[in-house]
Amino acid sequence: MTTVSTEMKIKSIFLNEFCEYGTTVTVECENYKGLTVNFHVQTVDDEHRSDLGCWLFTDEDSEDIDADDYPLFNVSEVVGEAEKFLADKFEIERVKAGIYTKEDKETGECEVLVKNSSFINSLTSSYQRKWEHSHGIFESKVEALEFIAKL
């Protein structure tokens, strides 16, 4: 039996430029042999959700991949790092029943979201989104809160 090392380092993580809604995160990884691969992790509600059609792909493979396609990389860690990046980038705050703000910590832009009342978590709520809909993205949290006050 051959043991394959998945020792790798994350070189960079960023929101992908070809995705206008900020839902694809690129994780640049280098394995122990010096091979660098850009993994593109599609997300829904800041999580990689294959049940909702999210793909994991690379520059070389434009189709959905899995761990068997890249045995020299820890694909689960790649997905986890992408989700952690989004969790660190945005601050989500409950404003009132069912209404939340999602503020980009870098730009200050703030989205107003309505929670799906049927959603429990991504493990038990397959095929359901956490957010029912968005009221839009505002230039600041102040503007978002002013909008919420008028709801």
QUIWOBEL-V172307 format. One line per field, one symbol per residue. phi: phi as a letter, one per 20 degrees, with the letter a starting at -180 (. if undefined). psi: psi as a letter, one per 20 degrees, with the letter a starting at -180 (. if undefined). burial: 1 if it has 24 or more other ideal C-beta (glycine too) atoms within 12 Angstrom, else 0. Layout:
BEGIN
phi: ???
psi: ???
burial: ???
END
This chain:
BEGIN
phi: .eededfbceeacbfffedfemdddedeccefenfdceeddfcclmcfcffdnfdcbcfededgdcfffcfecefffgffffffgffffdddcfebgmdcdceffeenfcddddfffefdaffddgmdefdfadepddfbfgfffffffef
psi: pppppkprqphqpqpphjoijkipppopqpriijpppopooqqpkkqonhhjjpqprrhhojrprahhhmijqnhhhgghhghhghhhhqppppgroipqqopohghiqpqpqpqoiipfrihilqjqqhpgrqirpqhrhghghgghhi.
burial: 0000000101001111000001111111101000001111111111111000011111000000100001011110111011101100110100100011111100001111111000100100000011100110110010010011000
END
